Structure formats: structure tokens, C-alpha cells
Amino acid sequence: MLDDLGLAAALEWQGREVSRRSPIEVSVESENVPEDLPDEYKIYIYRLVQEALNNAVHHSGARNAKVVVEQLQESIVVRVTDDGRGFDPARSRGMESWEWRNA
């Protein structure tokens, strides 16, 4: 799908599918995201968003989620937010942030 549609369109499709199959309404915004990112970066971003939305569906009790992917200078920033109940970060382990920098 990433090869056929590109990253932005694949993320929009993913958001529509989550909205269709769950009680969460997902909006997706992508700004200035280059389509010439290496394939592995596109896959990382796609899977990161997929897992974040999956967690929101199964654990947060959210009704709305928002995915924002944008290029800021030399970085790609991915934010997934929802209006669910959240968690205590002091009790959680996992990825704090992931950043791609254009060399």
C-alpha cells in the first residue's frame, strides 16, 4: 500500500479503517512529508501510527484520535493524540521518541 499510495494516503486510509471498525473517529494530517523518504522510514512511521491507534482503540476509551505527520526542517515529527484516559508515564516503559534526521 505504501508503494502504491504513498505515505500520506496510506496513513489516511489507515485512519479511515480504524474509524470504520471502532468507535474512534480518526483524523489524519500530513504536512510537507516528502514521498522520497527511504522505504524503511515510511514503514516505521506507518507501523508506529498503526500501533498507536491500535492502543487507543483497545486501551484508552477514546472517542477521537488525531494523527499529525509533518516535516520540520530536518526532522519528521509524528504525533498521535486521543481524548482517552491515558496512562501514568512513570509506570510505563517503551519508546519515548523516534526521530529521523535528513543527513
C-alpha positions, 0 to 999 in steps of 0.5 A: 500500500505504501508503494502504491499510495504513498505515505500520506494516503496510506496513513489516511486510509489507515485512519479511515479503517480504524474509524470504520471498525471502532468507535474512534473517529480518526483524523489524519494530517500530513504536512510537507512529508516528502514521498522520497523518504527511504522505504524503511522510514515510511514503514516505521512511521506507518507501523508506529501510527498503526500501533498507536491507534491500535492502543487507543482503540483497545486501551484508552476509551477514546472517542477521537484520535488525531494523527499529525505527520509533518516535516520540520526542517530536518526532522519528521515529527509524528504525533498521535493524540486521543481524548482517552484516559491515558496512562501514568508515564512513570509506570510505563516503559517503551519508546519515548521518541523516534526521530529521523534526521535528513543527513 
